[in-house]
Amino acid sequence: MSICLMLHGIGPAPERVEPDERPYWISESTLAFVISEMRTQNVRLTLDDGNDSDARIVLPKLVEAGLTAVFFIPSDRIGTPGYVTEHDILELHQSGMEIASHGSAHLNWLKAGDAEIANDVMRSIERLTGIIKAPVRSVAIPYGYCDRRVLAVLRQIGIGRVYSSFRGPYADNAWLVRRDCITADMGSQEIRAIITRKPDAAEAALTFLRIWRHTGNAALWAA
């Protein structure tokens, strides 16, 4: 089992960031702590939303540490103020980072029809693939909102791996990856506890049942 962490913006939140998103912007010192933990723990790092801090702040620190991460980018935001550019995305890819989709328009897929979800994802993959000239296989669910229908659409269009906001460890061959979100109010002890926790069998079973209620068989699919 592995732990997957989810980050968003790094540094002071710009004025464009809505109040409900500001708690997801963490300090550079918190990022440094996460990276230091990655050196010694079985941790996978992901970053959502395509903020320009991905390229300005995160990439140099990962390269310096000899580590990699997955960057989930909403393709409609590429090149707009405060977000990564095509050049940034290519630099991330060439530095060994995985480029992945966060949809095109950052929609709530629970409120979208099947065809709208498929179109949102495929437009994003087409744009990102055109930039890096390599396959884009993974998707992170915008807002973390999903159910069996949403996951069935993603499976049907051939998505190789889906990253969710369900918390807890995930099996290395899982198609639906659980992630723990790191927020601004978390200290180093709380983050370390997330990374190093070892749930017992009863806790693991209850967590699985909670996820099963939302996802059905998708909770068991292998990548």
Backbone hydrogen bonds, N-H to C=O, Kabsch-Sander energy under -0.5 kcal/mol:
donor,donor_aa,acceptor,acceptor_aa,energy
2,S,170,Y,-2.5
3,I,42,N,-1.7
5,L,44,R,-3.0
6,M,180,D,-2.6
7,L,46,T,-2.4
8,H,24,Y,-0.6
11,G,26,I,-3.2
17,V,14,P,-1.6
21,E,18,E,-1.8
22,R,18,E,-1.0
22,R,19,P,-0.5
24,Y,21,E,-1.8
25,W,22,R,-1.9
26,I,9,G,-2.1
26,I,24,Y,-0.7
31,L,27,S,-2.0
32,A,28,E,-2.5
33,F,29,S,-1.9
34,V,30,T,-2.5
35,I,31,L,-2.5
36,S,32,A,-2.1
37,E,33,F,-2.1
38,M,34,V,-1.9
39,R,35,I,-0.9
39,R,36,S,-0.6
40,T,37,E,-1.2
41,Q,37,E,-1.6
43,V,41,Q,-1.7
44,R,3,I,-2.9
46,T,5,L,-2.1
47,L,70,V,-2.4
48,D,7,L,-2.5
49,D,72,F,-0.6
50,G,72,F,-0.7
51,N,48,D,-0.5
52,D,82,G,-2.3
54,D,51,N,-2.1
55,A,52,D,-0.7
56,R,52,D,-2.3
57,I,53,S,-2.0
58,V,53,S,-2.3
59,L,54,D,-2.2
61,K,57,I,-1.2
62,L,58,V,-2.4
63,V,59,L,-2.7
64,E,60,P,-2.3
65,A,61,K,-1.6
66,G,62,L,-0.8
66,G,63,V,-0.8
67,L,62,L,-2.6
70,V,45,L,-2.2
71,F,98,E,-3.0
72,F,47,L,-3.1
72,F,70,V,-0.6
73,I,71,F,-0.6
73,I,100,A,-2.4
75,S,73,I,-0.7
75,S,103,G,-1.7
76,D,104,S,-2.2
77,R,74,P,-1.8
78,I,75,S,-1.1
79,G,84,V,-2.8
80,T,77,R,-2.3
83,Y,80,T,-2.1
84,V,50,G,-2.5
89,I,85,T,-2.3
90,L,86,E,-2.4
91,E,87,H,-2.3
92,L,88,D,-2.6
93,H,89,I,-2.5
94,Q,90,L,-2.8
95,S,91,E,-1.2
96,G,93,H,-1.8
97,M,92,L,-2.3
98,E,69,A,-2.1
99,I,97,M,-0.5
100,A,71,F,-2.7
100,A,98,E,-0.5
101,S,138,S,-2.4
102,H,73,I,-1.5
102,H,103,G,-0.8
109,W,107,L,-1.0
111,K,108,N,-1.6
112,A,109,W,-1.1
117,I,113,G,-2.4
118,A,114,D,-2.5
119,N,115,A,-2.5
120,D,116,E,-2.4
121,V,117,I,-2.4
122,M,118,A,-2.7
123,R,119,N,-2.4
124,S,120,D,-1.3
125,I,121,V,-2.6
126,E,122,M,-2.4
127,R,123,R,-2.1
128,L,124,S,-2.7
129,T,125,I,-2.8
130,G,126,E,-1.9
131,I,127,R,-1.2
132,I,128,L,-2.4
133,K,129,T,-2.0
134,A,129,T,-0.5
137,R,135,P,-0.5
139,V,161,R,-2.1
140,A,101,S,-2.5
141,I,163,Y,-2.1
144,G,141,I,-1.9
145,Y,142,P,-1.3
146,C,144,G,-0.5
148,R,214,H,-0.9
151,L,147,D,-2.3
152,A,148,R,-2.1
153,V,149,R,-2.0
154,L,150,V,-2.0
155,R,151,L,-2.4
156,Q,152,A,-2.3
157,I,153,V,-1.9
158,G,155,R,-1.3
159,I,154,L,-2.3
160,G,137,R,-2.1
161,R,137,R,-1.1
162,V,175,W,-3.2
163,Y,139,V,-2.9
164,S,162,V,-0.5
164,S,177,V,-2.9
165,S,144,G,-0.5
170,Y,2,S,-2.4
174,A,171,A,-2.2
175,W,221,W,-2.4
176,L,221,W,-0.5
177,V,162,V,-3.4
177,V,175,W,-0.7
179,R,166,F,-2.4
180,D,4,C,-2.8
181,C,179,R,-0.5
182,I,6,M,-2.4
183,T,181,C,-0.5
184,A,23,P,-3.2
186,M,183,T,-1.7
191,I,187,G,-2.2
192,R,188,S,-2.7
193,A,189,Q,-2.1
194,I,190,E,-1.8
195,I,191,I,-2.1
196,T,192,R,-2.4
197,R,193,A,-1.1
204,A,200,D,-2.6
205,A,201,A,-2.3
206,L,202,A,-2.2
207,T,203,E,-2.5
208,F,204,A,-2.2
209,L,205,A,-2.2
210,R,206,L,-2.1
211,I,207,T,-2.0
212,W,208,F,-2.8
213,R,209,L,-1.7
214,H,210,R,-0.7
214,H,211,I,-1.0
215,T,211,I,-2.5
216,G,212,W,-2.5
218,A,215,T,-1.6
219,A,216,G,-1.9
220,L,217,N,-2.3
221,W,217,N,-0.8
223,A,173,N,-3.3
